Structure formats: structure tokens, C-alpha cells
Amino acid sequence: MTFKKFLTILMVASSVWTAPSRGQVSITPLTSGTGVSFWFAEDHSVPVLSLVMSFRAGNAEAPSEKVAVASLLPSMLLEGAGDLDTKAFHERLQTLGITISATNDDDRLTILLRTPITQLGEATKLLHLMLTQPRFDEEAFDRVKAVLIQSTENILQTPDWKAADALDTALFPKGHPYTAGIRSVMELRPLNTRDVKHFMKDHIARDDLKIGICGDLTSEAVRQLVDTLTKDLREKGSYKKIEDAPFPGKGQDLFTPSTQPQSVVFFAHPGLRYDHPDYIKLALLTYALGGGFESYLMQEVREKRGLAYGASAHLNVAAHSAFLSATLQSDGKTVDEAVAVTKAQFERLRHGLSQADLDRAKNYLIGSFPLQFTSSSDIASVLHMYQVQGRTPDYLQKREGLIRAVTLAEINAFAHTFIKPDLLITSISGAKHQPTPPSKEKP
């Protein structure tokens, strides 16, 4: 996943019921009659069903000459379907207490359905219509495009976007789909409904469909649900061949000017895919670096020196890239010091953790995990996410043991060989002035 997430519209359904505890969540892998594999968590504690599904229809799949088309699809899917225009479609959802939302990232288009069981038939009909008979009315399209143009004009001026765009350009090879993005509203203006329809036709298919479901149904009933939703979808999509993007072999320091006084800084370091045997070790190191108030970055950048309100680190894993990132905001007068202190923490990380650091990271990764299961939609999202990550259904049970098994000697040996501060890519955007090069005397 790249840093440019600013055009994604995320709508999350809220929930107030209490889900089963982590130990009670049981994943059942199933296959529908249409051949679609999915994961299901059966739960009869409340009469609700949540479904999360995704297609390979992210921004990286957009044609290079029409990079914004994928950004328009999630919103257009919610602008009416079948004989229901936008107003009628949303009134129907609201009247029945049904939630349907859509969003996308570089790799995938993701759709969430949440419905009372009493309205499951109608919810299934509406979602099926959305997937197979979206209206794409011209009036709705013009309105959605106008909103995207306005938000794009605002976003392109922010130091966040400028720093992120410079970093993405450095991270990925020239021409790689992960470097594509809307850099001008002129890329949006020529798009029409035919472009979005064509993109949807090529990418809404069963062959790369991931589904997670949690709720008050039996396995047989949920198979029938997935059959109904997918029976009229195209069997195979038409996708780009996207190469993996290896991390660059040398570090870089980038600066993009901005008129805002605050400087935004992004750092990138090599990462690991989810299926790598050392992924858990890197997750623990990342938390120690910038995952909590006691982390190296928060203590050294904020608490001891007051150089930033906050500083954090994360693992960014996409279908074709993986890197460890860190981010902070600092005043232009102090940003150079903040960057130097942050770089020093990567060097510190390379020398290994203390036992207290490791214990704190383990406790967080284990203790925070149940918070991902506080609603049926949360559970469906986790089931969906694990499929996208390539996990096996038993990962839910294995995860804690994998974390606890990491020893201090193992993680420090890994840190010493894997963490390479000289490969850091740093991208700054703000009012900070670059150092003036020394003048050359004329001969």
C-alpha cells in the first residue's frame, strides 16, 4: 500500500452489540455453488449479518491514461441500481436499517453489507442489484465527479500529499501502477460514465473475490446467500500484470516545498510480506519503534525534545510491495532535528530491544487483538482481511503462540541483520528551506 490514501472515501457502519470473545470466534471455510471460497463465523447472539467482500479493482488496475477511474467506482456503485435511482436506493436502505458502503485502495475495491436478519432477503437483492445493474446516471456521475474534483484540488495543495507523492515516486519504479495517482484535476474532467462502466465490467468478477461473513445464519443458508450474490457475476476478470516492487537499494532525502508552516515527514524502510517467517518479529520491532507512548519515537521525538506532537511507525503491506514506515509533523524550524532523532532511532533499533521493550510489544499485539472483534462487521472484516493477506483459517488460533514464541535473542539477531538505516528514504514537505549550496568562485 502506498502513502497516497487521501482520495479513499471510507464509510464504516457503527455497532453497539458485544461480539463473542476471541476464543469463541470459529472460522469455517466454505465454498458456494458458484465456486467462490469464503470464510464464515456463525453467531446467533444477535439477529444481524455482516458481509465484507472485495474485488481486484483498486487504483493500480486503472488504465494509465485514466488513472482516476477506479476512484470514481466506489461512489458510483452507491448511486442507485436497477429501477431505484440514488434517492430511492438510499431511502430503501434507511427504511430497512441496512448499511452498504464501498471504498478502495491501490489493490482492491471493498464493499460492506450490514443488515438485520429480518431484512436479509431485501439486503441481498439490493447488493446483487448494485453489483450487476448499477445505474451510473449522468446526473449522479457529474455530481460525484464534481465532489472528487473539489477534494482533489484541496488535497494536492497539502504537504501530506506532496510528501507522500515524492515518497511513492522514490519507492516504486517509474511506470509502476503504485506510482499512478491523480496529480491534476485535468485527469478527472474527461472521464465519463462509459469509462467507469468499462472498468467495472473488467474487474467485478468471481475469480479474485474475497468474502468474510459473520452473523445469525447456518452454513447452508450462508452458502445460498453467496450463490445469490455471485451467480450473475463474470467468471474471470481482466487484470493488469503488476510486478512486485523491490525496495530501492539506497537511501534518499527528499524535500518538496509547501506554503504551510508545519512540515510533514514520511520515512520508509524495507518491510516483509505477511507470509514471511520473520513477519511477527518485524511487527514487534515496529511497535517498539513507534507503536505506543513508550515507543522510541514518542519518547525521543516528543517527550524528551518536544519536536513533534506525535511520531509513529507502521507496517505497510500491499499485493506488490512491503515497507516499514514512520511519520511525524514538526515545525519548519525544528524539522531537521526531528528527522535526525528519528533516523537515530532506526539505528538504535538495529542494536536490539531490551526485554522490557519486547514484553511491552508482545503485550500490546496480544492484548489489543480482541478489540478487532467488537461487532459482527469487525469480525467479517478480519475474516476478509486474513484471506486478502493469504492467511490460513487456523491463524486466529495460532497468532498468540507465534508472538509469545519470539525470544529476545531471536528478535535481536533479526534486528541486527534486517534493520538498515542507510536504506531509509525520507520525504519532507513544508516551508522548510533546503540548505543553500556553497557558492563557487569564478575562475
KERO-913906 format. One line per field, with one value per residue (C-alpha): chain; x, y negated, z negated; residue in three letters; residue number from 0. Coordinates in steps of 0.2 Angstrom, whole numbers, plus 5000, padded with zeros to 4 digits. Layout:
BEGIN
cadena: A;...
X: X;...
Y: Y;...
Z: Z;...
residuo: ALA;...
num: NUM;...
This chain:
BEGIN
cadena: A;A;A;A;A;A;A;A;A;A;A;A;A;A;A;A;A;A;A;A;A;A;A;A;A;A;A;A;A;A;A;A;A;A;A;A;A;A;A;A;A;A;A;A;A;A;A;A;A;A;A;A;A;A;A;A;A;A;A;A;A;A;A;A;A;A;A;A;A;A;A;A;A;A;A;A;A;A;A;A;A;A;A;A;A;A;A;A;A;A;A;A;A;A;A;A;A;A;A;A;A;A;A;A;A;A;A;A;A;A;A;A;A;A;A;A;A;A;A;A;A;A;A;A;A;A;A;A;A;A;A;A;A;A;A;A;A;A;A;A;A;A;A;A;A;A;A;A;A;A;A;A;A;A;A;A;A;A;A;A;A;A;A;A;A;A;A;A;A;A;A;A;A;A;A;A;A;A;A;A;A;A;A;A;A;A;A;A;A;A;A;A;A;A;A;A;A;A;A;A;A;A;A;A;A;A;A;A;A;A;A;A;A;A;A;A;A;A;A;A;A;A;A;A;A;A;A;A;A;A;A;A;A;A;A;A;A;A;A;A;A;A;A;A;A;A;A;A;A;A;A;A;A;A;A;A;A;A;A;A;A;A;A;A;A;A;A;A;A;A;A;A;A;A;A;A;A;A;A;A;A;A;A;A;A;A;A;A;A;A;A;A;A;A;A;A;A;A;A;A;A;A;A;A;A;A;A;A;A;A;A;A;A;A;A;A;A;A;A;A;A;A;A;A;A;A;A;A;A;A;A;A;A;A;A;A;A;A;A;A;A;A;A;A;A;A;A;A;A;A;A;A;A;A;A;A;A;A;A;A;A;A;A;A;A;A;A;A;A;A;A;A;A;A;A;A;A;A;A;A;A;A;A;A;A;A;A;A;A;A;A;A;A;A;A;A;A;A;A;A;A;A;A;A;A;A;A;A;A;A;A;A;A;A;A;A;A;A;A;A;A;A;A;A;A;A;A;A;A;A;A;A;A;A;A;A;A;A;A;A;A;A;A
X: 5000;5006;5005;4993;4977;4969;4956;4948;4931;4929;4911;4911;4895;4894;4888;4884;4882;4895;4903;4909;4926;4941;4942;4924;4926;4927;4931;4923;4930;4916;4913;4897;4889;4896;4914;4918;4928;4924;4926;4911;4909;4892;4885;4867;4869;4860;4849;4862;4873;4888;4897;4913;4918;4932;4937;4953;4948;4960;4968;4983;4971;4966;4972;4987;4978;4963;4971;4956;4943;4945;4942;4925;4919;4915;4904;4895;4890;4880;4871;4856;4854;4840;4824;4830;4838;4850;4836;4826;4840;4846;4828;4826;4842;4837;4820;4825;4840;4853;4870;4880;4896;4911;4929;4945;4964;4978;4974;4955;4938;4929;4911;4902;4885;4877;4858;4846;4842;4824;4829;4842;4832;4830;4848;4854;4843;4850;4868;4865;4857;4872;4885;4875;4864;4872;4863;4878;4865;4873;4867;4874;4890;4893;4889;4901;4915;4912;4915;4931;4937;4935;4943;4957;4961;4962;4972;4985;4990;4993;5011;5004;5000;5016;5027;5018;5019;5038;5040;5030;5039;5056;5049;5042;5050;5045;5029;5024;5005;5008;5016;5000;4988;4978;4991;4979;4960;4963;4964;4947;4937;4937;4931;4913;4901;4907;4924;4918;4906;4921;4932;4919;4915;4933;4936;4920;4922;4922;4940;4948;4934;4937;4922;4921;4904;4898;4881;4865;4864;4868;4882;4870;4860;4876;4881;4864;4867;4884;4877;4863;4876;4888;4879;4877;4895;4908;4918;4935;4941;4953;4968;4985;5001;5008;5026;5032;5041;5058;5063;5076;5094;5100;5093;5087;5082;5068;5061;5045;5041;5024;5017;5011;5022;5021;5032;5026;5039;5037;5051;5051;5062;5062;5047;5041;5026;5013;5019;5037;5043;5050;5035;5030;5047;5046;5029;5036;5051;5039;5029;5044;5050;5034;5018;5014;5018;5033;5040;5057;5050;5037;5049;5064;5055;5040;5043;5062;5063;5046;5050;5033;5016;5017;5028;5023;5028;5018;5020;5013;5010;5001;5000;5016;5026;5030;5039;5041;5035;5036;5028;5029;5024;5036;5038;5049;5062;5064;5061;5079;5082;5066;5072;5090;5082;5070;5085;5094;5080;5082;5100;5095;5083;5096;5106;5091;5077;5078;5067;5055;5053;5049;5037;5028;5027;5020;5008;5001;5000;4991;4981;4974;4969;4951;4947;4946;4931;4918;4905;4899;4906;4923;4923;4918;4932;4945;4940;4940;4957;4965;4960;4967;4983;4984;4982;4975;4959;4968;4979;4966;4971;4990;4993;4996;5008;5018;5020;5024;5037;5049;5064;5074;5090;5080;5072;5089;5098;5085;5085;5104;5103;5087;5087;5097;5096;5107;5092;5080;5070;5065;5052;5049;5036;5034;5040;5057;5071;5084;5102;5109;5124;5141;5144;5158;5171;5173;5190
Y: 5000;4983;4967;4959;4964;4947;4950;4965;4962;4974;4977;4988;4995;4992;5005;5007;5025;5036;5049;5066;5066;5070;5088;5091;5085;5100;5098;5110;5110;5113;5114;5108;5117;5104;5109;5094;5098;5088;5088;5088;5085;5092;5081;5082;5069;5056;5056;5047;5052;5043;5046;5039;5043;5036;5037;5034;5017;5005;4989;4999;5008;4992;4988;4977;4964;4964;4966;4958;4971;4983;4969;4965;4983;4985;4969;4973;4990;4981;4970;4982;4999;5007;4997;4987;4970;4963;4956;4971;4983;4974;4972;4991;4994;4982;4988;5006;5002;5009;5002;5004;4995;4995;4990;4994;4993;4997;5016;5019;5012;5017;5017;5019;5025;5025;5030;5036;5054;5050;5039;5051;5055;5037;5033;5047;5041;5023;5028;5040;5026;5014;5027;5032;5017;5001;4986;4974;4960;4945;4933;4943;4946;4927;4924;4937;4931;4913;4918;4928;4913;4901;4913;4916;4898;4897;4912;4908;4892;4901;4905;4923;4927;4918;4928;4944;4942;4939;4954;4965;4959;4964;4981;4988;4990;4977;4983;4995;4994;4989;4973;4968;4956;4940;4926;4914;4911;4911;4930;4931;4919;4930;4946;4951;4965;4976;4976;4982;4995;5002;5003;5011;5024;5029;5031;5036;5055;5071;5077;5065;5062;5062;5063;5063;5066;5066;5067;5076;5089;5108;5113;5119;5103;5093;5103;5099;5081;5081;5091;5077;5063;5071;5081;5067;5060;5063;5078;5071;5053;5044;5038;5030;5039;5030;5034;5034;5018;5022;5009;4997;5001;4984;4971;4954;4937;4929;4911;4904;4885;4881;4864;4872;4869;4886;4899;4917;4930;4948;4962;4978;4994;5011;5022;5040;5049;5057;5074;5071;5082;5066;5055;5057;5051;5036;5032;5032;5021;5009;5007;5004;4991;4981;4991;4983;4969;4979;4981;4975;4961;4955;4954;4947;4935;4929;4932;4928;4914;4908;4909;4916;4919;4937;4949;4966;4982;4994;5009;5006;5022;5022;5035;5030;5021;5021;5007;5001;4983;4969;4952;4936;4917;4904;4885;4880;4873;4890;4902;4906;4911;4921;4931;4933;4940;4952;4959;4962;4972;4984;4986;4989;5002;5011;5014;5023;5022;5024;5037;5024;5017;5035;5038;5022;5025;5043;5037;5025;5036;5049;5038;5027;5041;5044;5026;5031;5042;5030;5031;5043;5031;5031;5050;5050;5038;5048;5064;5054;5046;5063;5070;5055;5057;5076;5082;5100;5101;5108;5092;5084;5098;5099;5080;5078;5093;5086;5070;5077;5089;5075;5074;5059;5067;5071;5054;5045;5056;5052;5034;5033;5041;5034;5015;5005;4986;4982;4988;4975;4964;4948;4936;4919;4906;4890;4872;4878;4871;4883;4878;4866;4874;4865;4853;4856;4843;4838;4843
Z: 5000;5004;4994;5005;4997;4997;5011;5002;4995;4980;4973;4958;4950;4931;4919;4901;4898;4889;4900;4895;4886;4897;4891;4896;4914;4925;4944;4956;4973;4986;5005;5013;5028;5039;5034;5023;5007;4992;4973;4961;4942;4936;4922;4916;4901;4911;4927;4938;4953;4959;4975;4982;5000;5011;5029;5038;5043;5035;5041;5048;5060;5068;5086;5086;5097;5085;5068;5059;5065;5050;5038;5045;5045;5026;5025;5041;5035;5021;5034;5037;5045;5056;5055;5040;5043;5030;5018;5019;5016;5000;4994;4996;4986;4972;4970;4968;4957;4970;4972;4988;4991;5003;5003;5012;5011;5023;5024;5020;5020;5004;5000;4983;4980;4963;4961;4948;4952;4954;4970;4977;4992;4997;4992;5003;5018;5016;5015;5030;5040;5035;5042;5058;5063;5056;5064;5067;5071;5079;5066;5052;5061;5064;5045;5039;5051;5046;5027;5032;5042;5027;5015;5027;5028;5010;5007;5020;5010;4994;4988;4983;5002;5008;4996;5000;5018;5018;5007;5018;5033;5025;5018;5034;5052;5065;5073;5059;5056;5037;5043;5053;5045;5048;5050;5058;5060;5078;5077;5070;5082;5097;5088;5092;5087;5100;5093;5076;5083;5093;5078;5068;5081;5082;5063;5054;5056;5046;5049;5036;5025;5006;4994;4975;4966;4948;4942;4937;4951;4954;4965;4978;4978;4980;4995;5003;4999;5008;5023;5025;5024;5036;5049;5061;5059;5073;5070;5074;5073;5085;5074;5077;5074;5060;5055;5037;5032;5023;5010;5018;5014;5007;4995;5001;4993;5002;5000;5008;5004;4996;4990;4974;4958;4952;4961;4964;4964;4970;4968;4977;4974;4981;4975;4976;4983;4971;4976;4972;4957;4949;4951;4932;4927;4938;4931;4914;4919;4927;4911;4901;4913;4915;4909;4892;4880;4873;4891;4896;4907;4895;4881;4890;4903;4892;4874;4872;4885;4890;4908;4913;4906;4911;4921;4926;4936;4946;4957;4975;4985;5002;5015;5023;5010;4992;4981;4964;4962;4949;4949;4940;4941;4935;4936;4950;4938;4929;4943;4947;4928;4928;4944;4936;4920;4930;4940;4924;4918;4933;4928;4910;4916;4926;4910;4902;4889;4871;4863;4857;4874;4881;4867;4870;4889;4886;4873;4885;4900;4890;4878;4892;4903;4896;4900;4918;4913;4905;4919;4932;4945;4936;4937;4955;4959;4950;4959;4976;4972;4967;4984;4993;4983;4988;4971;4966;4956;4941;4940;4927;4915;4919;4919;4900;4899;4913;4904;4887;4895;4901;4889;4886;4893;4909;4912;4908;4921;4934;4930;4932;4949;4956;4950;4962;4958;4973;4984;4976;4988;4980;4988;4981;4987;4978;4978;4973;4984;4991;4987;4999;5008;5006;5020;5032;5036;5054;5061
residuo: MET;THR;PHE;LYS;LYS;PHE;LEU;THR;ILE;LEU;MET;VAL;ALA;SER;SER;VAL;TRP;THR;ALA;PRO;SER;ARG;GLY;GLN;VAL;SER;ILE;THR;PRO;LEU;THR;SER;GLY;THR;GLY;VAL;SER;PHE;TRP;PHE;ALA;GLU;ASP;HIS;SER;VAL;PRO;VAL;LEU;SER;LEU;VAL;MET;SER;PHE;ARG;ALA;GLY;ASN;ALA;GLU;ALA;PRO;SER;GLU;LYS;VAL;ALA;VAL;ALA;SER;LEU;LEU;PRO;SER;MET;LEU;LEU;GLU;GLY;ALA;GLY;ASP;LEU;ASP;THR;LYS;ALA;PHE;HIS;GLU;ARG;LEU;GLN;THR;LEU;GLY;ILE;THR;ILE;SER;ALA;THR;ASN;ASP;ASP;ASP;ARG;LEU;THR;ILE;LEU;LEU;ARG;THR;PRO;ILE;THR;GLN;LEU;GLY;GLU;ALA;THR;LYS;LEU;LEU;HIS;LEU;MET;LEU;THR;GLN;PRO;ARG;PHE;ASP;GLU;GLU;ALA;PHE;ASP;ARG;VAL;LYS;ALA;VAL;LEU;ILE;GLN;SER;THR;GLU;ASN;ILE;LEU;GLN;THR;PRO;ASP;TRP;LYS;ALA;ALA;ASP;ALA;LEU;ASP;THR;ALA;LEU;PHE;PRO;LYS;GLY;HIS;PRO;TYR;THR;ALA;GLY;ILE;ARG;SER;VAL;MET;GLU;LEU;ARG;PRO;LEU;ASN;THR;ARG;ASP;VAL;LYS;HIS;PHE;MET;LYS;ASP;HIS;ILE;ALA;ARG;ASP;ASP;LEU;LYS;ILE;GLY;ILE;CYS;GLY;ASP;LEU;THR;SER;GLU;ALA;VAL;ARG;GLN;LEU;VAL;ASP;THR;LEU;THR;LYS;ASP;LEU;ARG;GLU;LYS;GLY;SER;TYR;LYS;LYS;ILE;GLU;ASP;ALA;PRO;PHE;PRO;GLY;LYS;GLY;GLN;ASP;LEU;PHE;THR;PRO;SER;THR;GLN;PRO;GLN;SER;VAL;VAL;PHE;PHE;ALA;HIS;PRO;GLY;LEU;ARG;TYR;ASP;HIS;PRO;ASP;TYR;ILE;LYS;LEU;ALA;LEU;LEU;THR;TYR;ALA;LEU;GLY;GLY;GLY;PHE;GLU;SER;TYR;LEU;MET;GLN;GLU;VAL;ARG;GLU;LYS;ARG;GLY;LEU;ALA;TYR;GLY;ALA;SER;ALA;HIS;LEU;ASN;VAL;ALA;ALA;HIS;SER;ALA;PHE;LEU;SER;ALA;THR;LEU;GLN;SER;ASP;GLY;LYS;THR;VAL;ASP;GLU;ALA;VAL;ALA;VAL;THR;LYS;ALA;GLN;PHE;GLU;ARG;LEU;ARG;HIS;GLY;LEU;SER;GLN;ALA;ASP;LEU;ASP;ARG;ALA;LYS;ASN;TYR;LEU;ILE;GLY;SER;PHE;PRO;LEU;GLN;PHE;THR;SER;SER;SER;ASP;ILE;ALA;SER;VAL;LEU;HIS;MET;TYR;GLN;VAL;GLN;GLY;ARG;THR;PRO;ASP;TYR;LEU;GLN;LYS;ARG;GLU;GLY;LEU;ILE;ARG;ALA;VAL;THR;LEU;ALA;GLU;ILE;ASN;ALA;PHE;ALA;HIS;THR;PHE;ILE;LYS;PRO;ASP;LEU;LEU;ILE;THR;SER;ILE;SER;GLY;ALA;LYS;HIS;GLN;PRO;THR;PRO;PRO;SER;LYS;GLU;LYS;PRO
num: 0;1;2;3;4;5;6;7;8;9;10;11;12;13;14;15;16;17;18;19;20;21;22;23;24;25;26;27;28;29;30;31;32;33;34;35;36;37;38;39;40;41;42;43;44;45;46;47;48;49;50;51;52;53;54;55;56;57;58;59;60;61;62;63;64;65;66;67;68;69;70;71;72;73;74;75;76;77;78;79;80;81;82;83;84;85;86;87;88;89;90;91;92;93;94;95;96;97;98;99;100;101;102;103;104;105;106;107;108;109;110;111;112;113;114;115;116;117;118;119;120;121;122;123;124;125;126;127;128;129;130;131;132;133;134;135;136;137;138;139;140;141;142;143;144;145;146;147;148;149;150;151;152;153;154;155;156;157;158;159;160;161;162;163;164;165;166;167;168;169;170;171;172;173;174;175;176;177;178;179;180;181;182;183;184;185;186;187;188;189;190;191;192;193;194;195;196;197;198;199;200;201;202;203;204;205;206;207;208;209;210;211;212;213;214;215;216;217;218;219;220;221;222;223;224;225;226;227;228;229;230;231;232;233;234;235;236;237;238;239;240;241;242;243;244;245;246;247;248;249;250;251;252;253;254;255;256;257;258;259;260;261;262;263;264;265;266;267;268;269;270;271;272;273;274;275;276;277;278;279;280;281;282;283;284;285;286;287;288;289;290;291;292;293;294;295;296;297;298;299;300;301;302;303;304;305;306;307;308;309;310;311;312;313;314;315;316;317;318;319;320;321;322;323;324;325;326;327;328;329;330;331;332;333;334;335;336;337;338;339;340;341;342;343;344;345;346;347;348;349;350;351;352;353;354;355;356;357;358;359;360;361;362;363;364;365;366;367;368;369;370;371;372;373;374;375;376;377;378;379;380;381;382;383;384;385;386;387;388;389;390;391;392;393;394;395;396;397;398;399;400;401;402;403;404;405;406;407;408;409;410;411;412;413;414;415;416;417;418;419;420;421;422;423;424;425;426;427;428;429;430;431;432;433;434;435;436;437;438;439;440;441;442
